[in-house]
Amino acid sequence: KTILVTGANGYIASLVRAYQKDNFNWICMTRKDADLQILKRKKFVASQDFDICFHTAANATTAFCNEHPDLVHKINV
């Protein structure tokens, strides 16, 4: 199986990939690949061939989350 993982440089994704590196093929999506630009994200995802998407990307900056709850919900969910 091939897994597309968002937030690939984050703690959870890094740990899972380290423990499962030999069991799956990994496509790593980082902020460099998509950032917050929805069109860039859609283009990146559409260009990949994967079986599962493991979504771990999130904006967890407390101040930003408090100031922009609707935007954070769109990003994180």
Accessible surface in RSA format (square Angstrom, percent):
REM  Atomic radii and reference values for relative SASA: ProtOr
REM  Chains: A
REM  Algorithm: Lee & Richards
REM  Probe-radius: 1.40
REM  Slices: 20
REM RES _ NUM      All-atoms   Total-Side   Main-Chain    Non-polar    All polar
REM                ABS   REL    ABS   REL    ABS   REL    ABS   REL    ABS   REL
RES LYS A   1   151.55  73.9 110.78  68.0  40.77  97.1  65.50  59.0  86.04  91.7
RES THR A   2    27.17  19.3  27.13  27.5   0.04   0.1   8.65  11.6  18.52  28.0
RES ILE A   3    12.64   7.2  12.64   9.4   0.00   0.0  12.64   9.1   0.00   0.0
RES LEU A   4     0.16   0.1   0.16   0.1   0.00   0.0   0.16   0.1   0.00   0.0
RES VAL A   5     0.07   0.0   0.07   0.1   0.00   0.0   0.07   0.1   0.00   0.0
RES THR A   6    13.60   9.7  13.60  13.8   0.00   0.0  13.60  18.3   0.00   0.0
RES GLY A   7    19.31  23.8   0.00   N/A  19.31  23.8  16.75  46.0   2.56   5.7
RES ALA A   8     0.29   0.3   0.29   0.4   0.00   0.0   0.29   0.4   0.00   0.0
RES ASN A   9   118.71  81.9  91.61  88.5  27.09  65.2  33.81  81.4  84.90  82.1
RES GLY A  10    34.78  42.9   0.00   N/A  34.78  42.9  32.55  89.3   2.22   5.0
RES TYR A  11   172.09  80.3 155.60  88.5  16.48  42.9 125.85  94.6  46.24  57.0
RES ILE A  12   104.67  59.6 101.82  75.9   2.85   6.9 102.64  73.9   2.03   5.5
RES ALA A  13     0.46   0.4   0.00   0.0   0.46   1.0   0.03   0.0   0.42   1.1
RES SER A  14    43.01  36.3  37.82  50.5   5.18  11.9  30.37  64.7  12.64  17.7
RES LEU A  15    75.87  42.3  72.55  51.9   3.32   8.3  75.54  53.1   0.33   0.9
RES VAL A  16    49.07  32.3  45.95  41.6   3.12   7.5  49.07  42.6   0.00   0.0
RES ARG A  17    59.57  25.0  59.03  30.1   0.54   1.3   6.33   8.7  53.24  32.3
RES ALA A  18    62.10  57.1  43.52  67.2  18.58  42.3  51.17  72.1  10.93  29.0
RES TYR A  19   165.13  77.1 139.67  79.5  25.46  66.3  96.44  72.5  68.70  84.7
RES GLN A  20    61.55  34.4  61.36  44.8   0.20   0.5  12.09  25.7  49.46  37.5
RES LYS A  21   138.03  67.3 123.07  75.5  14.96  35.6  67.24  60.5  70.79  75.4
RES ASP A  22   130.15  91.2  93.59  93.2  36.56  86.5  36.68  86.3  93.47  93.2
RES ASN A  23    94.99  65.5  68.96  66.6  26.03  62.7  17.84  42.9  77.15  74.6
RES PHE A  24    65.64  32.8  53.81  33.3  11.83  30.8  58.50  35.5   7.13  20.4
RES ASN A  25    97.14  67.0  92.52  89.4   4.62  11.1  21.39  51.5  75.76  73.2
RES TRP A  26    52.22  21.0  20.34   9.8  31.88  74.8  20.40  10.9  31.82  51.6
RES ILE A  27    35.09  20.0  31.61  23.6   3.47   8.4  35.09  25.3   0.00   0.0
RES CYS A  28    47.70  36.1  31.15  34.7  16.55  38.9  18.36  46.5  29.34  31.6
RES MET A  29    10.09   5.2   9.75   6.5   0.34   0.8   9.75   8.3   0.34   0.5
RES THR A  30    23.12  16.4  19.09  19.3   4.03   9.6  18.64  25.0   4.48   6.8
RES ARG A  31   182.81  76.8 167.12  85.2  15.69  37.4  60.87  83.2 121.94  73.9
RES LYS A  32   170.64  83.2 147.79  90.7  22.85  54.4 101.93  91.7  68.71  73.2
RES ASP A  33    32.63  22.9  23.49  23.4   9.14  21.6   5.12  12.0  27.51  27.4
RES ALA A  34     3.48   3.2   3.48   5.4   0.00   0.0   3.48   4.9   0.00   0.0
RES ASP A  35    68.35  47.9  56.45  56.2  11.90  28.1   9.14  21.5  59.21  59.1
RES LEU A  36    93.76  52.2  76.51  54.7  17.25  43.4  76.76  53.9  17.00  45.7
RES GLN A  37   110.24  61.6 103.09  75.3   7.15  17.0  39.82  84.8  70.42  53.4
RES ILE A  38    94.73  53.9  91.56  68.2   3.17   7.6  91.56  65.9   3.17   8.6
RES LEU A  39   139.86  77.9 135.20  96.7   4.66  11.7 135.51  95.2   4.35  11.7
RES LYS A  40    88.57  43.2  81.88  50.2   6.69  15.9  50.51  45.5  38.07  40.5
RES ARG A  41    64.86  27.2  64.78  33.0   0.08   0.2  27.07  37.0  37.79  22.9
RES LYS A  42   126.86  61.9 119.53  73.3   7.33  17.5  73.50  66.2  53.35  56.8
RES LYS A  43   158.96  77.6 150.84  92.6   8.12  19.3 100.25  90.2  58.71  62.5
RES PHE A  44    38.39  19.2  33.31  20.6   5.08  13.2  37.99  23.0   0.40   1.1
RES VAL A  45    52.53  34.6  50.85  46.0   1.68   4.1  50.85  44.2   1.68   4.6
RES ALA A  46    88.04  80.9  50.30  77.6  37.74  85.9  61.59  86.7  26.45  70.1
RES SER A  47    81.21  68.6  41.68  55.6  39.52  91.0  47.43 101.0  33.77  47.3
RES GLN A  48    52.63  29.4  36.90  27.0  15.73  37.4   1.53   3.3  51.09  38.8
RES ASP A  49   130.78  91.6 116.31 115.8  14.46  34.2  40.29  94.8  90.49  90.2
RES PHE A  50    61.48  30.8  35.49  22.0  25.99  67.6  37.48  22.7  24.00  68.7
RES ASP A  51    88.22  61.8  52.97  52.7  35.25  83.3  10.12  23.8  78.10  77.9
RES ILE A  52    79.54  45.3  74.95  55.8   4.59  11.1  79.54  57.3   0.00   0.0
RES CYS A  53    66.67  50.4  39.35  43.9  27.33  64.2  20.87  52.9  45.80  49.4
RES PHE A  54    65.45  32.7  63.11  39.1   2.34   6.1  65.45  39.7   0.00   0.0
RES HIS A  55    87.78  48.0  62.14  43.2  25.64  65.6  56.56  58.3  31.22  36.3
RES THR A  56    35.93  25.6   7.88   8.0  28.05  66.8  15.32  20.6  20.61  31.2
RES ALA A  57    36.09  33.2  30.71  47.4   5.39  12.3  33.60  47.3   2.49   6.6
RES ALA A  58    57.68  53.0  31.29  48.3  26.39  60.0  33.19  46.7  24.49  64.9
RES ASN A  59    31.88  22.0  27.57  26.6   4.31  10.4   9.30  22.4  22.58  21.8
RES ALA A  60    89.07  81.9  60.19  92.9  28.87  65.7  66.19  93.2  22.88  60.6
RES THR A  61    84.79  60.3  75.95  77.0   8.84  21.1  53.62  72.0  31.18  47.1
RES THR A  62    99.02  70.4  91.83  93.1   7.20  17.1  62.44  83.9  36.58  55.3
RES ALA A  63    59.80  55.0  52.28  80.7   7.52  17.1  57.30  80.7   2.49   6.6
RES PHE A  64    57.18  28.6  53.97  33.4   3.20   8.3  56.13  34.0   1.05   3.0
RES CYS A  65    31.98  24.2  27.68  30.9   4.30  10.1  18.84  47.7  13.13  14.2
RES ASN A  66   112.37  77.5  85.81  82.9  26.56  64.0  27.48  66.1  84.89  82.0
RES GLU A  67   123.95  71.2  94.25  71.3  29.70  70.7  40.15  77.7  83.80  68.4
RES HIS A  68    74.80  40.9  69.52  48.3   5.28  13.5  47.28  48.7  27.52  32.0
RES PRO A  69    82.84  60.4  74.80  68.2   8.04  29.2  77.48  64.0   5.36  33.3
RES ASP A  70   114.93  80.5 111.35 110.8   3.58   8.5  32.81  77.2  82.13  81.9
RES LEU A  71    79.83  44.5  76.03  54.4   3.79   9.5  77.72  54.6   2.10   5.7
RES VAL A  72    14.28   9.4  14.28  12.9   0.00   0.0  14.28  12.4   0.00   0.0
RES HIS A  73   111.06  60.7 107.08  74.4   3.97  10.2  70.15  72.3  40.90  47.6
RES LYS A  74   159.61  77.9 136.06  83.5  23.56  56.1  86.44  77.8  73.17  77.9
RES ILE A  75    29.74  16.9  18.37  13.7  11.38  27.4  19.58  14.1  10.16  27.6
RES ASN A  76    43.19  29.8  28.55  27.6  14.64  35.3  13.63  32.8  29.57  28.6
RES VAL A  77   125.90  82.8  81.27  73.6  44.63 107.5  93.98  81.7  31.91  86.6
END  Absolute sums over single chains surface
CHAIN  1 A     5750.3       4753.3        997.0       3329.6       2420.7
END  Absolute sums over all chains
TOTAL          5750.3       4753.3        997.0       3329.6       2420.7
